[in-house]
Amino acid sequence: MEYNLFTKYAAEYNIVPVYKIISADLLTPVAAYLNIREGNSTSFLLESVEGIGRLARYSFIGLNPSTIISNYGNELILKAKDGTEKRNCNLFDYLKERINNFSHPAIEQLPYFTGGIVGYIGFENISLIEDVIEFTGKNNLDVPDSILGLYETIIVFDHFKHQIILITNVNTTEKNNLQKKYDSAVEQLEKLRNKLSKTNSYKSDFKSFPSTISEKEEKDFCGLIEKSKQNILQGDVFQIVLSKKFQADYEGDSFNVYRALRMINPSPYMYFMEFENDLKIIGTSPEDLLKVKNRRAEILPIAGTRRRGKNEEEDSLLEKDLMNDPKEIAEHVMLVDLARNDLGRVCEFDSIHLSEKMRVNRFSHVMHIVSRVEGMLRDDKDCIDALKASFPAGTVTGAPKIRAIQLINKYENLRRGIYAGAVGYIDFSGNLDMCIAIRTLFAKENKIYWQAGAGIVADSKPELELKEIKNKSAVLLSALKCAEVIDENLSN
């Protein structure tokens, strides 16, 4: 971007991206991330697969956020380069205020995301939205309820054009010293380019030592399923999603787990996020929580699952079996209704519609029934209002949502944390894209944790629900195993 164009945008907007485009034919997002990554700092890598094995057009890398936003309940912690501030403040109120203060141009040469707020929002933040929910479970890992970074500098891989777009966003609220601000941004992009070009010999030496589930733990969990069925029979809820936590000790670099997981379980949302205090979030989620683009809100309920067949013929038979299963269809319809209700709280009533109804999406290992519910935000609502209305997803709570969460709090004695929360971004223009934090691990201090759940209904069989949880956990266990040998078998 030339200086005269920069000043033109600066006259109208308070956040202006300065960018540089370079060739990407000799570099991958994984290699680039390893080049720019710094020990015990905050950064992210976001990737996506569309359909079966087709990498989406863009991958995103972010580093050195100007502000790190975290919270423990209503205690909000803002860490910037000039110090740390603590406030008694609702996270969602802060995000709403911050996002609404941004104005950012849409530039044709740039992708849909050019920087903004990226990170995770933990499950327990529902208590900041609904006063009737107060969590009593232990937070035995001392992990914040959320960590989000305000990223002004990002690296974008355009896989269609085989280009890398280096972007740094300049705050032009103060209109003086624009030349100095522009020159500083250009210098920053050049430093970033030099970082990308360095040679990096990488070896993680990753090893993991998973814990096993005892018979007593299994028996106790089956007991919780029976209690949940009693709640359903009493009319408290229609469904409740109970989950179980797993863990493993590990040594070496957990980034190898991401490399393995993106091969084993390629998904629409793939992410590696690194934070201070040795905390990492690693995931490949198939399910979005909410998208807001140009004030159009969208939820894609996923419910109903079959494994992939060995060939097209078996795939078709399994798909037919799935679409003729009344239990799977009933659960899916319930979640579509829940999505309608969520959007109904923030969207124009006559704009809410089902744009796609019960199509089957085939992923690498499984197929799911997917629908799409859309609506236009009301004039007095924004992406944060839509997030509050849809958080957390009904697919990880049950229905009715509030009562189901109260029962989850009663039966699960540990806080869920990142599991079943949200991972994604909010950009400088008020657009949002967040997935549900499932098929997700988090690592801290040489321990790695993950969680899996099952939807309990009136006719659930405890042993089958436990089996479903183990099956969901299996893909993450496979990633841990694969991460140990990936350096020997592959090169990125």
C-alpha positions as CSV (number, residue, x, y, z in Angstrom):
1,M,0.0,0.0,0.0
2,E,1.3,3.4,-1.0
3,Y,1.4,6.3,1.4
4,N,-1.2,8.4,-0.5
5,L,-3.7,5.6,-0.3
6,F,-2.9,5.1,3.4
7,T,-3.7,8.8,4.2
8,K,-6.9,8.6,2.2
9,Y,-8.2,5.7,4.3
10,A,-6.8,7.3,7.5
11,A,-9.1,10.3,6.9
12,E,-12.2,8.1,7.1
13,Y,-11.2,5.1,9.4
14,N,-9.3,4.7,12.7
15,I,-7.8,1.3,11.9
16,V,-6.0,1.1,8.5
17,P,-4.2,-2.0,7.2
18,V,-0.8,-1.6,5.6
19,Y,0.2,-4.7,3.7
20,K,2.8,-6.3,1.5
21,I,2.3,-9.3,-0.9
22,I,5.0,-11.9,-1.4
23,S,5.3,-15.3,-3.1
24,A,4.3,-18.3,-1.0
25,D,5.4,-21.2,-3.3
26,L,8.2,-22.3,-1.1
27,L,6.6,-21.9,2.3
28,T,3.7,-23.6,4.2
29,P,1.6,-22.2,7.1
30,V,3.1,-24.8,9.5
31,A,6.7,-23.9,8.5
32,A,5.9,-20.1,8.6
33,Y,4.4,-20.5,12.1
34,L,7.5,-22.3,13.4
35,N,9.7,-19.5,11.9
36,I,7.8,-16.6,13.6
37,R,6.9,-18.4,16.9
38,E,8.6,-17.1,20.0
39,G,9.0,-18.9,23.3
40,N,6.2,-18.3,26.0
41,S,4.6,-15.6,23.8
42,T,1.0,-15.3,22.5
43,S,0.3,-16.3,18.9
44,F,-2.0,-18.4,16.7
45,L,-2.3,-20.4,13.6
46,L,-5.8,-20.8,12.0
47,E,-6.5,-23.2,9.1
48,S,-9.6,-24.7,7.5
49,V,-10.6,-27.6,5.3
50,E,-13.6,-27.3,3.1
51,G,-15.4,-30.6,2.2
52,I,-13.1,-33.6,2.0
53,G,-9.4,-32.9,2.2
54,R,-9.5,-29.5,0.3
55,L,-7.7,-26.8,2.1
56,A,-9.7,-23.6,2.3
57,R,-8.4,-20.5,0.5
58,Y,-6.8,-18.7,3.5
59,S,-4.7,-19.7,6.5
60,F,-3.9,-17.1,9.2
61,I,-1.0,-16.5,11.5
62,G,-1.0,-13.9,14.3
63,L,1.7,-12.8,16.7
64,N,2.5,-10.2,19.3
65,P,-1.0,-8.9,20.2
66,S,-1.0,-5.3,21.4
67,T,-3.4,-6.3,24.2
68,I,-4.1,-9.6,25.9
69,I,-7.7,-9.8,27.3
70,S,-8.4,-12.5,29.9
71,N,-11.0,-13.0,32.7
72,Y,-11.9,-14.9,35.8
73,G,-15.6,-14.3,36.0
74,N,-16.1,-10.5,36.3
75,E,-12.5,-9.8,36.9
76,L,-11.1,-8.6,33.6
77,I,-7.4,-8.4,33.0
78,L,-5.9,-6.3,30.3
79,K,-2.2,-6.8,29.6
80,A,-0.6,-4.3,27.2
81,K,3.0,-3.4,26.4
82,D,2.8,-0.5,28.9
83,G,1.5,-2.6,31.8
84,T,-1.4,-4.6,33.2
85,E,-4.8,-3.3,34.3
86,K,-7.5,-5.1,36.3
87,R,-11.2,-4.2,36.1
88,N,-14.4,-5.4,37.6
89,C,-16.1,-5.7,34.2
90,N,-18.2,-8.1,32.1
91,L,-16.1,-9.6,29.3
92,F,-18.9,-9.3,26.7
93,D,-19.5,-5.6,27.7
94,Y,-15.8,-4.9,27.2
95,L,-15.7,-6.6,23.8
96,K,-18.8,-4.8,22.6
97,E,-17.4,-1.4,23.6
98,R,-14.0,-2.2,22.0
99,I,-15.4,-3.6,18.7
100,N,-17.8,-0.7,18.3
101,N,-15.0,1.8,18.5
102,F,-13.2,0.3,15.5
103,S,-13.8,1.5,11.9
104,H,-11.9,-0.4,9.2
105,P,-11.9,-0.2,5.4
106,A,-12.8,-3.2,3.1
107,I,-10.0,-3.5,0.6
108,E,-10.4,-5.6,-2.4
109,Q,-6.9,-7.1,-2.4
110,L,-7.2,-8.3,1.2
111,P,-9.0,-11.4,2.6
112,Y,-12.1,-11.3,4.8
113,F,-10.0,-11.3,8.0
114,T,-7.1,-8.8,8.3
115,G,-6.7,-8.7,12.1
116,G,-8.8,-8.2,15.3
117,I,-9.5,-10.2,18.4
118,V,-8.6,-13.9,18.4
119,G,-8.7,-16.5,21.1
120,Y,-11.1,-18.6,23.2
121,I,-14.1,-17.9,25.4
122,G,-14.6,-20.7,28.0
123,F,-17.9,-22.4,28.7
124,E,-18.4,-20.9,32.2
125,N,-18.7,-17.4,30.7
126,I,-22.4,-18.2,30.3
127,S,-22.7,-17.0,33.9
128,L,-21.8,-13.5,32.6
129,I,-24.9,-13.7,30.3
130,E,-27.4,-15.6,32.5
131,D,-27.7,-14.6,36.2
132,V,-29.4,-17.8,37.1
133,I,-26.3,-19.8,36.4
134,E,-23.5,-19.9,39.0
135,F,-20.8,-22.5,38.6
136,T,-19.6,-24.5,41.7
137,G,-17.2,-26.9,40.0
138,K,-13.5,-26.6,40.7
139,N,-11.2,-24.7,38.4
140,N,-8.3,-26.9,39.4
141,L,-6.0,-25.9,36.5
142,D,-6.0,-22.1,37.2
143,V,-6.7,-21.3,33.6
144,P,-8.6,-18.1,32.8
145,D,-12.2,-18.3,31.7
146,S,-11.1,-16.6,28.4
147,I,-7.9,-15.5,26.7
148,L,-8.2,-13.2,23.7
149,G,-5.5,-11.2,21.9
150,L,-5.9,-8.0,20.0
151,Y,-3.8,-8.8,16.9
152,E,-2.8,-5.9,14.7
153,T,-0.2,-7.8,12.7
154,I,-1.1,-11.0,10.9
155,I,0.3,-13.3,8.1
156,V,-2.2,-14.6,5.5
157,F,-1.6,-17.5,3.2
158,D,-3.7,-17.3,0.0
159,H,-3.6,-20.9,-1.3
160,F,-5.5,-20.0,-4.4
161,K,-3.0,-17.4,-5.6
162,H,0.1,-19.0,-3.8
163,Q,0.8,-15.7,-2.1
164,I,1.5,-14.5,1.4
165,I,-0.1,-11.2,2.5
166,L,1.7,-9.5,5.4
167,I,-0.6,-7.1,7.2
168,T,-0.1,-4.7,10.1
169,N,-3.0,-2.5,11.1
170,V,-2.3,1.1,12.1
171,N,-4.3,3.0,14.6
172,T,-5.1,6.4,13.0
173,T,-7.4,7.8,15.6
174,E,-4.9,10.6,16.1
175,K,-4.4,12.0,12.6
176,N,-1.0,13.6,13.4
177,N,2.4,11.9,12.5
178,L,0.7,9.7,9.8
179,Q,4.0,9.5,7.8
180,K,5.8,8.3,10.9
181,K,3.1,5.7,11.6
182,Y,3.2,4.5,7.9
183,D,7.0,4.2,7.8
184,S,6.9,2.3,11.1
185,A,4.4,-0.2,9.7
186,V,6.4,-0.7,6.5
187,E,9.5,-1.4,8.6
188,Q,7.6,-3.9,10.7
189,L,6.4,-5.7,7.6
190,E,10.0,-6.0,6.3
191,K,11.1,-7.4,9.7
192,L,8.3,-9.9,9.5
193,R,9.3,-10.9,5.9
194,N,12.9,-11.5,7.1
195,K,11.6,-13.7,10.0
196,L,9.7,-15.8,7.5
197,S,12.7,-16.4,5.3
198,K,14.9,-17.8,8.1
199,T,15.8,-21.5,8.1
200,N,14.3,-23.5,10.9
201,S,15.3,-27.0,11.8
202,Y,12.5,-28.3,13.9
203,K,12.3,-31.4,16.1
204,S,9.7,-31.6,18.9
205,D,10.7,-34.8,20.7
206,F,7.1,-35.2,21.7
207,K,6.1,-38.1,23.9
208,S,2.8,-38.6,25.7
209,F,1.6,-40.9,28.5
210,P,-2.2,-41.0,28.6
211,S,-4.1,-42.0,31.8
212,T,-6.7,-44.8,31.6
213,I,-10.3,-44.6,32.9
214,S,-10.8,-46.8,35.9
215,E,-13.8,-49.1,36.3
216,K,-15.0,-46.9,39.2
217,E,-14.9,-43.8,37.0
218,E,-16.9,-45.6,34.3
219,K,-19.5,-46.8,36.9
220,D,-19.8,-43.3,38.4
221,F,-20.3,-41.8,34.9
222,C,-23.0,-44.3,34.1
223,G,-24.7,-43.4,37.3
224,L,-24.8,-39.7,36.2
225,I,-26.4,-40.8,33.0
226,E,-29.2,-42.6,34.9
227,K,-29.7,-39.4,37.1
228,S,-29.9,-37.3,33.9
229,K,-32.6,-39.7,32.5
230,Q,-34.6,-39.2,35.7
231,N,-34.4,-35.4,35.1
232,I,-35.7,-36.0,31.6
233,L,-38.5,-38.2,32.8
234,Q,-39.5,-35.6,35.3
235,G,-39.7,-33.0,32.6
236,D,-36.7,-30.9,33.6
237,V,-35.1,-31.2,30.2
238,F,-35.5,-32.9,26.8
239,Q,-31.8,-33.7,26.6
240,I,-28.6,-33.1,28.6
241,V,-25.0,-33.4,27.2
242,L,-22.7,-34.9,29.8
243,S,-19.0,-34.9,29.3
244,K,-15.9,-36.6,30.6
245,K,-12.4,-35.2,31.0
246,F,-9.2,-37.1,29.9
247,Q,-5.6,-36.3,30.4
248,A,-2.0,-37.3,29.6
249,D,1.4,-36.4,30.7
250,Y,3.7,-35.3,27.9
251,E,7.2,-34.0,27.1
252,G,8.5,-32.1,24.2
253,D,6.7,-29.6,22.0
254,S,2.9,-30.0,21.7
255,F,2.8,-28.3,18.3
256,N,3.4,-31.8,16.9
257,V,-0.1,-32.7,18.2
258,Y,-1.6,-30.0,16.0
259,R,0.4,-31.3,13.0
260,A,-0.9,-34.8,13.7
261,L,-4.5,-33.7,14.4
262,R,-4.8,-31.7,11.1
263,M,-3.8,-34.9,9.2
264,I,-6.0,-37.3,11.2
265,N,-9.1,-35.1,11.5
266,P,-9.1,-32.3,8.9
267,S,-12.0,-30.0,9.7
268,P,-13.6,-26.6,8.9
269,Y,-11.9,-25.1,12.0
270,M,-8.2,-26.0,12.8
271,Y,-6.3,-24.0,15.3
272,F,-3.1,-23.9,17.4
273,M,-3.0,-21.1,20.0
274,E,-0.1,-20.4,22.2
275,F,-0.4,-18.2,25.3
276,E,1.9,-17.1,28.2
277,N,2.4,-19.4,31.2
278,D,2.9,-22.4,28.9
279,L,-0.8,-22.7,27.8
280,K,-1.7,-24.0,24.4
281,I,-5.0,-24.7,22.7
282,I,-5.0,-27.4,19.9
283,G,-8.1,-28.3,18.0
284,T,-9.9,-29.4,14.8
285,S,-13.6,-28.6,15.3
286,P,-16.2,-29.6,12.8
287,E,-18.9,-27.3,14.1
288,D,-19.3,-23.6,14.0
289,L,-21.0,-21.8,16.9
290,L,-21.8,-18.5,15.1
291,K,-20.9,-16.5,12.0
292,V,-21.7,-12.9,11.5
293,K,-20.7,-11.2,8.2
294,N,-22.0,-7.8,7.1
295,R,-24.7,-8.1,9.9
296,R,-26.0,-11.5,8.6
297,A,-25.9,-14.0,11.4
298,E,-25.6,-17.7,10.7
299,I,-25.8,-20.9,12.8
300,L,-25.1,-24.4,11.4
301,P,-26.7,-27.0,13.8
302,I,-24.9,-30.4,13.5
303,A,-26.6,-33.4,15.0
304,G,-26.8,-37.0,13.6
305,T,-23.6,-38.9,12.9
306,R,-22.5,-42.0,11.0
307,R,-19.0,-43.3,10.2
308,R,-17.7,-42.9,6.7
309,G,-18.0,-46.0,4.4
310,K,-15.2,-47.8,2.7
311,N,-16.5,-46.8,-0.7
312,E,-19.2,-44.7,-2.3
313,E,-21.7,-47.5,-2.2
314,E,-21.3,-48.0,1.6
315,D,-21.3,-44.2,2.1
316,S,-24.7,-44.0,0.4
317,L,-26.1,-46.8,2.5
318,L,-24.9,-45.2,5.7
319,E,-26.2,-41.8,4.6
320,K,-29.6,-43.3,3.9
321,D,-29.6,-45.1,7.3
322,L,-28.8,-41.8,9.0
323,M,-31.6,-39.9,7.3
324,N,-34.1,-42.6,8.2
325,D,-33.2,-42.7,11.9
326,P,-36.1,-41.0,13.7
327,K,-34.0,-40.5,16.9
328,E,-31.2,-38.7,14.9
329,I,-33.8,-36.6,12.9
330,A,-35.7,-35.6,16.1
331,E,-32.5,-34.5,17.8
332,H,-31.5,-32.5,14.8
333,V,-34.9,-30.8,14.5
334,M,-34.7,-29.8,18.2
335,L,-31.3,-28.1,17.6
336,V,-32.6,-26.3,14.5
337,D,-35.4,-24.9,16.6
338,L,-32.9,-23.9,19.3
339,A,-30.9,-22.1,16.7
340,R,-34.0,-20.3,15.5
341,N,-34.7,-19.2,19.0
342,D,-31.2,-18.0,19.6
343,L,-31.2,-15.8,16.5
344,G,-34.7,-14.7,17.3
345,R,-33.3,-12.8,20.2
346,V,-31.2,-10.5,18.0
347,C,-32.4,-10.7,14.4
348,E,-35.3,-9.2,12.5
349,F,-38.1,-11.7,13.0
350,D,-39.1,-12.0,9.4
351,S,-35.5,-12.4,8.3
352,I,-34.9,-15.7,10.1
353,H,-35.1,-18.7,7.8
354,L,-33.7,-22.1,7.2
355,S,-31.5,-21.7,4.1
356,E,-30.3,-25.3,4.1
357,K,-32.3,-28.1,5.6
358,M,-30.8,-31.4,6.7
359,R,-28.1,-32.1,4.2
360,V,-25.4,-34.7,4.9
361,N,-21.9,-33.4,5.1
362,R,-19.1,-35.9,4.6
363,F,-15.9,-35.4,6.5
364,S,-12.7,-37.5,6.6
365,H,-14.0,-40.0,9.3
366,V,-17.7,-39.3,9.8
367,M,-20.8,-37.8,8.1
368,H,-23.2,-35.4,9.9
369,I,-26.6,-34.0,9.3
370,V,-26.2,-30.2,8.9
371,S,-28.7,-27.4,8.5
372,R,-28.2,-23.6,8.2
373,V,-30.3,-21.0,10.0
374,E,-29.8,-17.3,9.0
375,G,-31.1,-13.9,10.0
376,M,-30.2,-10.2,9.7
377,L,-29.3,-8.5,13.0
378,R,-31.6,-5.8,14.2
379,D,-30.3,-2.2,14.0
380,D,-29.8,-2.1,17.8
381,K,-27.8,-5.4,17.9
382,D,-24.2,-6.4,16.9
383,C,-22.0,-9.5,16.7
384,I,-21.4,-9.5,20.5
385,D,-25.2,-9.5,21.1
386,A,-25.5,-12.4,18.7
387,L,-22.7,-14.3,20.4
388,K,-24.3,-13.8,23.8
389,A,-27.6,-15.1,22.4
390,S,-26.1,-18.3,21.0
391,F,-23.4,-19.1,23.6
392,P,-22.8,-21.9,24.4
393,A,-24.2,-24.0,21.6
394,G,-27.1,-26.3,22.3
395,T,-25.2,-29.2,20.8
396,V,-22.9,-29.2,23.9
397,T,-25.5,-28.4,26.5
398,G,-28.9,-30.0,25.7
399,A,-32.3,-28.3,25.9
400,P,-33.8,-26.2,27.3
401,K,-30.3,-24.7,27.4
402,I,-30.4,-22.9,30.8
403,R,-31.8,-25.8,32.8
404,A,-29.4,-28.3,31.0
405,I,-26.4,-26.1,32.0
406,Q,-27.6,-26.0,35.6
407,L,-27.7,-29.8,35.6
408,I,-24.3,-30.0,33.9
409,N,-22.9,-27.9,36.8
410,K,-24.5,-30.2,39.3
411,Y,-23.2,-33.5,37.8
412,E,-19.8,-32.5,36.4
413,N,-17.6,-31.7,39.4
414,L,-14.9,-29.9,37.3
415,R,-15.4,-26.8,35.3
416,R,-15.4,-27.4,31.5
417,G,-13.1,-24.4,30.8
418,I,-12.3,-24.3,27.1
419,Y,-14.3,-27.4,26.3
420,A,-17.7,-26.6,24.7
421,G,-16.8,-22.9,24.7
422,A,-15.9,-20.9,21.6
423,V,-12.7,-20.5,19.5
424,G,-12.3,-17.9,16.8
425,Y,-12.1,-14.3,15.9
426,I,-13.9,-10.9,15.8
427,D,-12.5,-8.6,13.2
428,F,-12.2,-4.8,13.1
429,S,-15.4,-4.4,11.1
430,G,-17.6,-6.3,13.6
431,N,-17.7,-9.6,11.7
432,L,-17.3,-12.8,13.8
433,D,-16.5,-16.4,13.1
434,M,-16.4,-18.8,16.1
435,C,-16.5,-22.6,16.4
436,I,-17.5,-24.8,19.2
437,A,-14.5,-26.0,21.1
438,I,-14.9,-29.8,20.6
439,R,-12.2,-32.2,19.3
440,T,-9.9,-29.8,21.2
441,L,-7.0,-30.3,23.6
442,F,-5.3,-27.8,25.9
443,A,-1.8,-28.3,27.2
444,K,-0.2,-26.7,30.3
445,E,2.9,-27.6,32.3
446,N,3.6,-30.9,30.6
447,K,0.0,-32.1,31.0
448,I,-2.5,-32.3,28.1
449,Y,-6.3,-32.4,28.7
450,W,-9.3,-33.0,26.5
451,Q,-13.0,-33.7,26.9
452,A,-15.8,-35.5,25.1
453,G,-19.5,-35.6,25.6
454,A,-22.7,-37.5,24.7
455,G,-26.3,-36.3,24.4
456,I,-28.5,-38.1,27.0
457,V,-32.2,-38.6,26.2
458,A,-34.9,-40.6,27.8
459,D,-34.0,-43.9,26.1
460,S,-30.2,-43.6,26.3
461,K,-28.3,-46.7,27.3
462,P,-25.4,-45.7,29.6
463,E,-23.0,-48.2,28.2
464,L,-23.6,-46.9,24.6
465,E,-23.2,-43.3,25.7
466,L,-20.0,-44.1,27.4
467,K,-18.8,-45.8,24.2
468,E,-19.7,-42.7,22.2
469,I,-17.5,-40.6,24.5
470,K,-14.6,-43.0,24.2
471,N,-15.0,-43.0,20.4
472,K,-14.9,-39.2,20.3
473,S,-11.8,-39.3,22.5
474,A,-10.1,-41.8,20.3
475,V,-9.3,-39.4,17.5
476,L,-7.4,-37.2,20.0
477,L,-5.6,-40.2,21.5
478,S,-4.6,-41.1,17.9
479,A,-3.2,-37.6,17.4
480,L,-1.1,-38.0,20.5
481,K,0.3,-41.2,19.2
482,C,0.9,-39.9,15.7
483,A,2.6,-36.8,17.1
484,E,5.4,-39.0,18.5
485,V,6.5,-40.3,15.1
486,I,5.4,-37.5,12.7
487,D,9.0,-36.1,12.5
488,E,10.2,-39.4,11.4
489,N,7.5,-40.0,8.8
490,L,6.8,-36.6,7.4
491,S,8.4,-33.3,6.4
492,N,6.4,-30.1,6.2
